[in-house]
Amino acid sequence: MRTIAEFEATARERLDPAHYDYFAGGAQDEITLRENEEAYKRLRLVPRVLRGSDKRDLSVDLLGTPSSMPILVAPTAFHRLAHPDGELATARAAARAGTIMIVSMASTTAIEDIAAAAREVAPDPGLWFQLYLQPDLEFTEAIVRRAENAGVKAFVVTVDSPVLGRRERDDRNAFHDLPPGLAVENLRNIGENRSGGTASHVRDIVMSALNWDHIAWLRSKTRLPVLIKGLLHAEDARLAVHHGVAGIVVSNHGGRQLDTVPATIDVLPEIAAAVGGALPVLLDGGIRRGTDVVKALALGADAVGVGRPVVWGLAAGGREGVSEVLEMLRADFDQALALCGGRHPADLTPDQVRR
Ligand SMILES: Cc1cc2nc3c(=O)[nH]c(=O)nc-3n(C[C@H](O)[C@H](O)[C@H](O)COP(=O)(O)O)c2cc1C
């Protein structure tokens, strides 16, 4: 397979249609879902020339975690719906690629097992852990300890989900529960009334009351870097700097939360300006090509995340499929970087992107 679109087509053939829709879909009219990809198509690249070099170096360091390329695995839930090996396959592929996997709290494999699988492949894998903080702070703290003990190197708190977006494809398919045998393994012990592992239980664990005090609380409970994921407003980026978070992820949750919000690439310049280099800026949503990565880095991102492309690789071919997707994106980015006259991700500058 040569493109992410081809991986998606294969995944679609292999998956139960309701599960394909769960992975592919967005909120309501899916305007933002489409816009995330369309926005890249409107941007034009302006290469620099005569800056040749035989060797390019794609590696970056993000808050002390080295990554072989500025393309990370964004946190996505329920990998065992895509392939029986689920998160174990994804973790092995990410470790083999030498890139960071942000493990979803809503994984269908326990964080300890995911970390062990990654460690089979790389002695010191770059695993970060995504958190939905919830009202039961004791439970949150317990999961923070579990993830720390498993060896994760940062926490990524998702802040775009005070409630879950309405995904009409799931309503239409009546997809609200994981099939028997699958569970949200990190949430097994959440409490008497929420001990199961279904999608509707995940709905219960997002926290409407989430505010900056909770971020301060988490920072007081861990020495690991705390990033926040899911902001789109420059003022929130300024507040993130003010509140001392370690990094931010510009994200609209892949168009799955509030429909009609802008494409992430379109708000990136104002957010990068607001942050002014004070902390690393990551971005996800709609990255399908190396040129998309180049545009995001040029406009101020330090790295990007890919969500659905990894799921399509997993569904199409398990660990090998995820490896192929990651290596395809790496090669595509490397080529686009070279054609733009860059040797390193940091060489890309905003003047190389035109509207
Ligand atoms: C099927 C699916 C499940 C997701 N689950 C989570 C999750 O558990 N936690 C989270 O913070 N983001 C989640 N996201 C959002 C992704 O982290 C990311 O923001 C988004 O997928 C990026 O867009 P892309 O799919 O176009 O690359 C999910 C996205 C998808 C498609």
The ligand as an SDF file (V2000), in Angstrom:
LIG
                    3D

 31 33  0  0  0  0  0  0  0  0999 V2000
  -11.1290    6.3250   17.1520 C   0  0  0  0  0  0  0  0  0  0  0  0
  -10.5340    7.4680   17.9090 C   0  0  0  0  0  0  0  0  0  0  0  0
  -10.4020    7.3720   19.2960 C   0  0  0  0  0  0  0  0  0  0  0  0
   -9.8140    8.4210   20.0060 C   0  0  0  0  0  0  0  0  0  0  0  0
   -9.6340    8.2720   21.3430 N   0  0  0  0  0  0  0  0  0  0  0  0
   -9.0170    9.2630   22.0300 C   0  0  0  0  0  0  0  0  0  0  0  0
   -8.7520    9.1140   23.4180 C   0  0  0  0  0  0  0  0  0  0  0  0
   -9.0480    8.0800   24.0230 O   0  0  0  0  0  0  0  0  0  0  0  0
   -8.1620   10.1390   24.0670 N   0  0  0  0  0  0  0  0  0  0  0  0
   -7.8090   11.3000   23.4220 C   0  0  0  0  0  0  0  0  0  0  0  0
   -7.2640   12.2110   24.0430 O   0  0  0  0  0  0  0  0  0  0  0  0
   -8.0310   11.4570   22.1080 N   0  0  0  0  0  0  0  0  0  0  0  0
   -8.6140   10.4750   21.3970 C   0  0  0  0  0  0  0  0  0  0  0  0
   -8.8150   10.6310   20.0550 N   0  0  0  0  0  0  0  0  0  0  0  0
   -8.3190   11.8430   19.3780 C   0  0  0  0  0  0  0  0  0  0  0  0
   -6.8840   11.6360   18.8670 C   0  0  0  0  0  0  0  0  0  0  0  0
   -5.9660   11.6540   19.9340 O   0  0  0  0  0  0  0  0  0  0  0  0
   -6.4420   12.7360   17.9020 C   0  0  0  0  0  0  0  0  0  0  0  0
   -6.7110   13.9910   18.4720 O   0  0  0  0  0  0  0  0  0  0  0  0
   -7.1020   12.6580   16.5220 C   0  0  0  0  0  0  0  0  0  0  0  0
   -7.3400   11.3200   16.1480 O   0  0  0  0  0  0  0  0  0  0  0  0
   -6.2220   13.3050   15.4880 C   0  0  0  0  0  0  0  0  0  0  0  0
   -6.8420   13.3340   14.2560 O   0  0  0  0  0  0  0  0  0  0  0  0
   -6.5480   12.2630   13.0740 P   0  0  0  0  0  0  0  0  0  0  0  0
   -7.2960   11.0340   13.4220 O   0  0  0  0  0  0  0  0  0  0  0  0
   -7.0720   12.9710   11.8910 O   0  0  0  0  0  0  0  0  0  0  0  0
   -5.0410   12.0350   13.0010 O   0  0  0  0  0  0  0  0  0  0  0  0
   -9.3940    9.5980   19.3250 C   0  0  0  0  0  0  0  0  0  0  0  0
   -9.5350    9.6810   17.9460 C   0  0  0  0  0  0  0  0  0  0  0  0
  -10.0850    8.6310   17.2320 C   0  0  0  0  0  0  0  0  0  0  0  0
  -10.1890    8.7480   15.7360 C   0  0  0  0  0  0  0  0  0  0  0  0
  1  2  1  0
  2  3  1  0
  2 30  2  0
  3  4  2  0
  4  5  1  0
  4 28  1  0
  5  6  2  0
  6  7  1  0
  6 13  1  0
  7  8  2  0
  7  9  1  0
  9 10  1  0
 10 11  2  0
 10 12  1  0
 12 13  2  0
 13 14  1  0
 14 15  1  0
 14 28  1  0
 15 16  1  0
 16 17  1  0
 16 18  1  0
 18 19  1  0
 18 20  1  0
 20 21  1  0
 20 22  1  0
 22 23  1  0
 23 24  1  0
 24 25  2  0
 24 26  1  0
 24 27  1  0
 28 29  2  0
 29 30  1  0
 30 31  1  0
M  END
$$$$
